[in-house]
Amino acid sequence: MSALRELDQLTIQEMSMVDLVYHLLKEAKEPKPFDTLFEEVMDLKGIADEQRKTLIARLYTEINVDGRFMPVGDNLWGLRSWYPVERTDEPVVAESKKKKKKHDPDDDYYDDDLADELEDDVLDDEELYDEDLEDDLDTDLDEPLDDELDDEFPPFDDLDDDNIK
């Protein structure tokens, strides 16, 4: 009987599923299929079949995220510590940035673009200029003020300094 199975049920219940998988793989000393690992963990914890369906995705995610485990193909999972770290013989070289080309004053390509942009700006300004709007504004200024305002206030010239107290 394995050391994990010798633990009391309370200790097993308190352990996380992913820790149980770790101990199962450590005792087996060889990779195991995920389905086998899942069933062994469920049996150890005494989880009913109805609840197992809800826990399978959770355990799979936890194994994927936990750095102690490593997929070794065909749904087999092993401990990362069993496998040496892969090293590459290729030197790591930082990618150099491309330099911008300097503007050549003799190059007509850029000059044409600038002239086109300036011409477009002038056309945009002309489109914004609305003669009808200007005529409307001039007409409004030429109209006399409302007569009611004239009646309310006496003309400025009629005011006498003597009336001011």
C-alpha contacts under 8 A as a table, 3 or more apart, distances in Angstrom:
res1	aa1	res2	aa2	distance
1	M	5	R	6.71
1	M	6	E	7.27
2	S	5	R	5.38
2	S	6	E	6.54
2	S	27	E	7.40
3	A	6	E	5.11
3	A	7	L	6.91
4	L	7	L	5.59
4	L	23	H	7.00
4	L	24	L	7.37
5	R	8	D	7.91
5	R	44	L	7.49
7	L	11	T	6.51
7	L	12	I	6.72
8	D	11	T	5.56
8	D	12	I	6.56
9	Q	12	I	5.07
9	Q	13	Q	6.09
9	Q	45	K	7.56
10	L	13	Q	5.08
10	L	14	E	6.26
11	T	14	E	5.17
11	T	15	M	6.35
12	I	15	M	5.20
12	I	20	L	7.86
12	I	44	L	7.08
12	I	45	K	6.39
13	Q	16	S	7.69
13	Q	45	K	5.78
15	M	19	D	6.40
15	M	20	L	6.74
16	S	19	D	5.26
16	S	20	L	6.44
17	M	20	L	5.10
17	M	21	V	6.36
17	M	41	V	6.51
17	M	59	L	6.74
18	V	21	V	5.03
18	V	22	Y	6.29
18	V	59	L	6.62
18	V	62	E	6.48
18	V	63	I	6.35
19	D	22	Y	4.96
19	D	23	H	6.33
20	L	23	H	5.14
20	L	24	L	6.11
20	L	41	V	6.42
21	V	24	L	5.02
21	V	25	L	6.18
21	V	37	L	6.32
21	V	38	F	7.87
21	V	41	V	6.77
22	Y	25	L	5.33
22	Y	26	K	6.09
22	Y	68	R	7.75
22	Y	69	F	7.81
22	Y	79	L	7.51
23	H	26	K	4.96
23	H	27	E	6.15
24	L	27	E	5.31
24	L	28	A	6.16
24	L	37	L	7.55
25	L	28	A	5.00
25	L	29	K	5.94
25	L	30	E	6.60
25	L	31	P	6.77
25	L	32	K	7.27
25	L	78	G	6.64
25	L	79	L	6.95
26	K	29	K	5.31
26	K	30	E	7.88
26	K	79	L	7.48
28	A	31	P	7.72
30	E	78	G	6.63
31	P	72	V	7.62
31	P	76	L	5.77
31	P	77	W	5.16
31	P	78	G	4.35
31	P	79	L	7.58
32	K	36	T	6.72
32	K	37	L	6.70
32	K	76	L	5.11
32	K	77	W	5.51
32	K	78	G	6.76
33	P	36	T	5.42
33	P	37	L	6.45
33	P	74	D	7.76
33	P	75	N	5.44
33	P	76	L	4.24
33	P	77	W	6.11
34	F	37	L	5.04
34	F	38	F	6.01
34	F	60	Y	7.84
34	F	75	N	6.08
34	F	76	L	6.19
34	F	77	W	6.51
35	D	38	F	5.10
35	D	39	E	6.18
36	T	39	E	5.23
36	T	40	E	6.16
37	L	40	E	5.19
37	L	41	V	6.20
38	F	41	V	5.23
38	F	42	M	6.18
38	F	56	I	7.10
38	F	59	L	7.62
39	E	42	M	5.08
39	E	43	D	6.06
40	E	43	D	5.09
40	E	44	L	6.09
41	V	44	L	5.08
41	V	45	K	6.17
42	M	45	K	5.19
42	M	46	G	5.85
42	M	47	I	5.25
42	M	48	A	7.84
42	M	52	R	7.13
43	D	46	G	4.91
43	D	47	I	6.50
47	I	51	Q	6.59
47	I	52	R	6.71
48	A	51	Q	5.58
48	A	52	R	6.47
49	D	52	R	5.13
49	D	53	K	7.25
50	E	53	K	6.38
50	E	54	T	7.98
51	Q	54	T	5.61
51	Q	55	L	6.76
52	R	55	L	5.18
52	R	56	I	6.27
53	K	56	I	5.67
53	K	57	A	7.97
54	T	57	A	6.94
54	T	58	R	7.63
55	L	58	R	5.18
55	L	59	L	6.23
56	I	59	L	5.37
56	I	60	Y	6.22
57	A	60	Y	5.10
57	A	61	T	6.11
58	R	61	T	5.20
58	R	62	E	6.20
59	L	62	E	5.04
59	L	63	I	6.18
60	Y	63	I	5.24
60	Y	64	N	6.26
61	T	64	N	5.07
61	T	65	V	6.19
62	E	65	V	5.18
62	E	66	D	5.92
63	I	66	D	5.22
63	I	67	G	7.99
63	I	69	F	6.28
64	N	67	G	7.68
64	N	69	F	7.17
64	N	70	M	7.75
66	D	69	F	6.26
67	G	70	M	7.54
67	G	80	R	7.44
68	R	79	L	5.79
68	R	80	R	5.41
68	R	81	S	7.27
69	F	77	W	6.69
69	F	78	G	5.78
69	F	79	L	4.62
69	F	80	R	5.18
70	M	77	W	5.72
70	M	78	G	5.38
70	M	79	L	5.78
70	M	80	R	5.21
71	P	75	N	6.90
71	P	76	L	5.91
71	P	77	W	4.60
71	P	78	G	6.36
72	V	75	N	7.33
72	V	76	L	5.48
72	V	77	W	5.73
72	V	78	G	6.62
73	G	76	L	5.46
73	G	77	W	7.64
78	G	82	W	7.43
79	L	82	W	5.65
79	L	83	Y	7.62
80	R	83	Y	5.63
81	S	84	P	7.23
88	T	91	P	7.86
103	H	107	D	7.88
104	D	107	D	5.32
105	P	108	D	7.79
107	D	110	Y	6.43
107	D	111	D	7.24
108	D	111	D	5.03
108	D	112	D	6.18
109	Y	112	D	5.47
109	Y	113	D	6.61
110	Y	113	D	5.14
110	Y	114	L	6.36
111	D	114	L	5.23
111	D	115	A	6.25
112	D	115	A	5.12
112	D	116	D	6.08
113	D	116	D	5.09
113	D	117	E	6.18
114	L	117	E	5.11
114	L	118	L	6.25
115	A	118	L	5.18
115	A	119	E	6.17
116	D	119	E	5.10
116	D	120	D	6.14
117	E	120	D	5.06
117	E	121	D	6.25
118	L	121	D	5.08
118	L	122	V	6.38
119	E	122	V	5.18
119	E	123	L	6.30
120	D	123	L	5.09
120	D	124	D	6.15
121	D	124	D	5.05
121	D	125	D	6.27
122	V	125	D	5.12
122	V	126	E	6.27
123	L	126	E	5.06
123	L	127	E	6.25
124	D	127	E	5.14
124	D	128	L	6.36
125	D	128	L	5.11
125	D	129	Y	6.42
126	E	129	Y	5.15
127	E	130	D	7.26
130	D	133	L	5.40
130	D	134	E	6.66
131	E	134	E	5.06
131	E	135	D	6.26
132	D	135	D	5.07
132	D	136	D	6.25
133	L	136	D	5.09
133	L	137	L	6.33
134	E	137	L	5.11
134	E	138	D	6.27
135	D	138	D	5.14
135	D	139	T	6.17
136	D	139	T	5.17
136	D	140	D	6.32
137	L	140	D	5.23
137	L	141	L	6.53
138	D	141	L	5.28
138	D	142	D	6.42
139	T	142	D	5.20
139	T	143	E	6.54
140	D	143	E	5.57
141	L	144	P	7.90
145	L	149	L	7.50
145	L	150	D	7.93
146	D	149	L	5.72
146	D	150	D	7.09
147	D	150	D	5.11
147	D	151	D	6.55
148	E	151	D	5.26
148	E	152	E	6.54
149	L	152	E	5.32
149	L	153	F	6.74
150	D	153	F	5.77
150	D	154	P	7.07
150	D	155	P	7.77
151	D	154	P	6.94
154	P	158	D	6.66
154	P	159	L	7.53
155	P	158	D	5.55
155	P	159	L	7.29
156	F	159	L	5.75
157	D	160	D	7.89
159	L	163	N	7.44
160	D	163	N	5.56
160	D	164	I	7.31
161	D	164	I	5.52
162	D	165	K	7.47
